[in-house]
Amino acid sequence: MLLRKIIATVKGLEDPKYPLLGPNLTGLYWFGLWQCGNKIRDGLFNFLHVCSLLFVASEFVELYFMRNDLMRVLFNVSVTTLSLVAISKTMTFIYYLPRWRVLCKNISAEEIDATKNGDPVVKSLMRKYTVYSRKITYLFWSVMFLTNVVTLTSPFLKYLTVQSYREMVKNGTEPYPQILSSWFPCDKTKMPGYFVAIAVHIIMTSQGTGVVAVYDANAVAIMAFLKGQMMILRYKANRIFGGKNEIPRHEILANIKECHRLHNFFIEQYYSFNSIISPVMFIYVLVCSIMICCSVVQLSVGDVTMSQKLWVFEYTSAMGVQLFLYCWHSNEIAYESYDVDQGVYSSNWWRADVQVRRQVLLLAGKLSPSYILQAGPFTNFSMATFINILKGSYSFYTLFTQMQEK
């Protein structure tokens, strides 16, 4: 019964206007990023986004006040930097919303046209990356939902499991457990300020986690689309001169023209998508490096409770999954675009006359460059980048543990 409800809910997210991005755009709409012209709803969500920005600022203010306590800073800087990533994604998405609309509209129009043309191989390739995108989207949403639950409940696990801590809270020697660390103009350690702080923390944590989940899943879906278009382009380049049977010259020229059109379409969407996400991805790579370093260091501290270690482990895993998704799929785009010109060379080009062969050589030269997504002006999203970040985190962890031993 539960499984049927889940399947029905998932199917309800589909949108025929957006064959690939239907569930992703629905998720963006849920968290106020995909705004559809409803002034009241958009105004309320924009007010929430501004409040989120002020809340992130209050987290950095609180970090400044606790700067003399290194362990508290390490424990709270991870969540604070994640909040910075979430608000960066929110603000940049709202700022680039017109360009996001054009990008999503172009992607959907291309898929609808390809479906109408009726090529079974193209349809099969589209179906494969669409199913793949759905799996990644729903799995990633599940991971982020679990992260949100752990973030909301982990501060209270210590209160429920450690009796001495409960007694200290009751007699006033320890403050009430806090979900996040942020500054408030009222006293958040006593009633009723504590309830106000907890309510604000729950709203901001859920909103921030939701924004990260829907933003990243949408970006991964678009990256899967770009990879899929390279696979389709390679197939079309391979079929320029038909299969076993020869085709007329005008069909060959039409096939070459279609390859040029599809490649131009890919370049346009690639550069549009890359320019939209590159600024926030630069912040994302930098923040992920810092967060992973701070998180692994906490695991080596002796006075950290089991619930806190569980939270750190789950939190670090979620950050690693996010970074891996971007690096892996960007690497996949680079791999497919690197080999797409092989479709031309593996075609029956020897059937063509001299003039057509010239057109084929021009097409092969145009298809030869490879493309990879950029994280700002300094680095690319690739598996090499991901491995370097992990190596740097391990080096930081090793240095920290050796300093502790001395």
N, C-alpha and C positions, 0 to 999 in steps of 0.2 A: 504493500500500500504506500509506504513511504517512498519506495523507489519510483513508483508511478507518478507520484506528486512531483518528485525531483525532475523526472523526464518531461512531464508536462510543463513545469516551470521553465526548464531549459529551452524547450521548443517555443515557448511564448516569447523568448528573447529574440527570435529570428525576425528579420525584416526583409521582405522581398526587394525593397528599394536599395538595400545595402547587403548583398549576398554574403560578403565576407565579414563586414564590420558591424553587422546588426547588434549582436550581444555587447560588443565593445562600446558602441555609441550609447546603448541603453545604460551601461554602467557609468559612462561619463555623465549622462543625464541625471542619474541618481544622485551624484555628488556635486551637481551644480556646475560642471565644467562645460558640458554641451548645452548651451543656452539657446532656446528656441523662440525667443521673442515675447514670452510671458513676462510683462514688466514687474508684476508683483513677485512672482517666483524668482526671477533673475535678480531682482533687487534684494530679496531676502538672502539668497545665496551669496551675492556680492558682499553684503554686510557680514555674513559668516566668514567669507574669505579675508576681509579686512580684520575681523576679530582674530582670525588665525594668525595673521601677520603680527598683530600686536602681542599675541600670546607667545609666538616664537621669540620676539624681542624680550618679553618678560623672562623667558628661560635663560637667555644670555645674561640678563641682569642678575638672576639668581646664581648663575655660574660665577659671576664676578664676586658676589658676596661670599661664596664658599671657596675662593681661590687658594686659601691657605690649607685646605684639607684635600690632599692629593687623591685619596681613595674615593672621596665623595665626588670629586671632579671627574675621575675616570668612570665612575658608575653612572653619572648623569650626562656626560658629554655625548655618549652614544645616542641616547634618545633625543638630545637637543639637536645634534647634527642631522638626525633623521627628520626631525621637524623642519629643519632648514631645507632639506631636499624636497619634502612634501610641499612646503609653501612656495619654493622655487618652481616646481612643476605646476602648481596651481596658477601662479601669476603669469608664467610664460604661456601657459595654455590659453588663458583668458586673453592675453595680449595678442597672441597669434591665432585667435579663434577664426577670423575670416580666412586665413590661409589653411587652417585645418579643414574648414568646410570645403574649400576648393579641392584640396587633396583627396578627401574622402569621396567627394562627388565624382572626381575623375576616376578613382579606383573602381567605384561601383559601376560607372558608365562603361568602362572597359570590360568588366566582367559580364555585364548584361549583354553587351554586343557580342562578346566571344561565345556566350551561351546560345545566342540566336543563330550564329553562323553554323553551329552544329557539328564541328569537327570533333569526333569521339576522343581522339588523343588529347586535344586541348582541354576538353571537358574533364577527362580523367586526371590530368595534371592539376586543374583547378580544384577538383574535388579532393585531391590528396592534400594540397596545402590548406584548404579550408578546414578539413577534418583535423589536421595537425594544429591549426590555429585555435580551433575550439578546445582541443585537449589542453594545450598550453594555457589558454585563458582560464578555464575552469580550475585546473590544478593550481595555477598561480593565485587565483582568488581564494582557493581553499587554504593555501599556505599563509597568505596575508590575513585571512580571517583567524587562523590559529594564532598567528603572531599577535593580533589585536587582543584575543582572549587571554593569552599568556601575559601580555603587558598590563591588562586591566586587573588580572587576578593575582599575579605574582607578589605584589606588595602585601596582600592580605594573607598569603600562604604562611609567611613568617609569623604573622599574628596568630594564626590558627594552630600552627605546629609547634611553636616555641613558647612554653608556658612562662618562662622567666621574662620573655619580652612582653607577654600580655600583662604580667604583673607590673612591669615598669611603666607600661602605657597607662594602666589604671591609676597608679600612684603619682603619675605626672613626671617621672624622671625621663621618660622617652616620649617623643611626639607620636601622634597618630600616623599610621602608615599612609604614605603618599604615592599616587600613581606616577606622577611626573614631578619634576623639580622646577617650579616657576615662582616668580615674585607676584604677590598680591598686595593691594593697598590695605587689606584687612588682615587680622591675625588668623592664619590658616591652620594653626595648631590647636585652636579651641573652637568650640561650638559658638555660633552657627557658621563661622567662617570656614570651618573644616568641610561642612556639607557643600558650601558654595564652591570651594576649591575642587572637591571630588567631582561634582557635577560638571564643572568646566573641563576638568581633565578627561572625563569620559567622553564628552562631546568632541573635544579637540583630538583625542587619540583615535577615536572611531573615524572622524572626518579625514585626518591625516593618513591613516592606514588605507582608507577607501580610495583616496586620491592616488596614492602610490600604486595600489592594485590596478585600478582601471586605466591609469595613464600608461603603466608599463605593459599591461596586457594589450592595449591598443597599439602601442609602438611595436611590440613583437609581432602582432598580426600583420601590420604593414610591412615589416621586414620579411615575414614569410611570403607576403604577396610579391615583393620585389624579387626575392629568390625564385619564386614560381614563374614570374614573367621572363626571367633569364632562361629558365628551362624550356618554356614555351617558345621563346625566340630561337633557341638552339634547334628545337624540333622543326620550326618553320624554315630555318636556314638550311637544314638538312633536306627538306622537301621542296626546295626551289625548283628543281628539275623533275619533280615527280618521283615515282617509284620505279618499278620495273618497266613500265610503259612510258614512252616519250610523250611529252605534252607540247602543245603549240607554243610558239615564241611569245605570243602576247600573254599567255598564262605565266610563262617564266618571268617576264618583265613585271607582271602584276605581283608575283610572289616576292620579287626583289623589292618592289615598292612597299609591300606589306611589312617586310623585315625592317626597312628603313623607318616606317611609321611606328612600329612597335618599339624599336630601339630609341627613337626620339621621345616616345611616350615614357619609357623607362627613365631616361636621363632627366626629363622634366620632373617626374615624381621623386626620383632619387635626390636631386638637388633641393627640391622644395622640402622634402622630409628631413634631409640632413641639416639644412639651415634652420629649421624649426627646433630640432631637438639638440643641436650641437651646443648652444650656450648652457642649457641646464645640465647636459651630460658632462660638461667640464666640471661643474660643481659636484655632480654625482660621483665621478671617479675620484675626485679629491676627498670628498666626504667619506666615501666607502673605504678608502685607504685608512683614513683616520679612525673610523668606527671599528674596522676589523682589528686594527692594532690595539685600541683601547679594550676591546672585548676579550681578546686572547690574553691580555695581561691580567685581566680580572680573574681568569681561571686559575692563575698561579698564586693568587693571594690566599693565605691560610685562613683568615678570619671571615671569609665569605661563606654564607650559609648555602645549604644544598639547593634551596628554592631559588636563590640568587644565581647560583651556577647554572641551574636549569634554564633560567630566563636568559642568561648570557649566551648559553649554547644555542638555544632556539633562535635568539635574536641574531647571532652571528651567522647561523645557517641561512636565515632568511635574507640577510644582506648579501651573502655569497651567491645565493640563487639568483637574486636580482641582477647582480653584476655579471654572472655567468650567462644569463639569458641574452643580455645585450651583446656581450663579446662573442658568444657562439653564433648568434644569428647574423651579426655583422660579418663575421668570418665566412659564413655560408654564402652571403651575397658576393663577397670577394671571390670565393672559390668558383661559383657558378658564372660570374661575369668574366673570370679569367679564361674559362674554357668555352665560352659561347661561340667564338669564332671557329671552333673546330667543326661546328655544324656546317659551315660553308665548305670547308675542305673535305668533309666526308660526304658531300652531296655528289651527284652525277654531273659535275661541272664539265667534264670532258665532252659532254654532248653539245655544249654551246658553241656558237661561232665566236669569232674574235671580238666583236663589239660587245656581246653579252658577257664574255669572260672579263672584259675590262670593268663592266658594271659589278661583276661578282668580286673582283679584286678590291674595288673601292668599298664594297660592303664589308669584306673581310677586314680591311684596314680600319674601318669605322668601329667594328665590333671588338677589336683587339684590346683596348684599354680595360682594366679592371677597376672596380669601384668598391670602396669600403667606407663605412660611416665614421665620422670624426667626433671626438669628444673635445670640442674647443680647438684652438689652433696648435696645440702642443702634442696631442696623441690621437691614436685611432682606437676604435673598438675592435679588438682582435683577441684571439686566445693568448697571444704573446703578452698583451697588456694585462690580461687576467692573471696569467702565471707570474708576471713581474710583481703585481700587487700582492699576491700570496707570498712570494719570496720575500718581499720587503716587510710584510707583517711578521713572518717567521723570524727574520733577522732582528726586528724590533723586540719580539718576544724573547729571543735568545739573549740579547743584550740586557734586557730588563732583569731576567732571572739571574744572570751572572753578576749584575750589580747588587742584587739582593744577597747573594751568597757572600760577597765581599763585605 
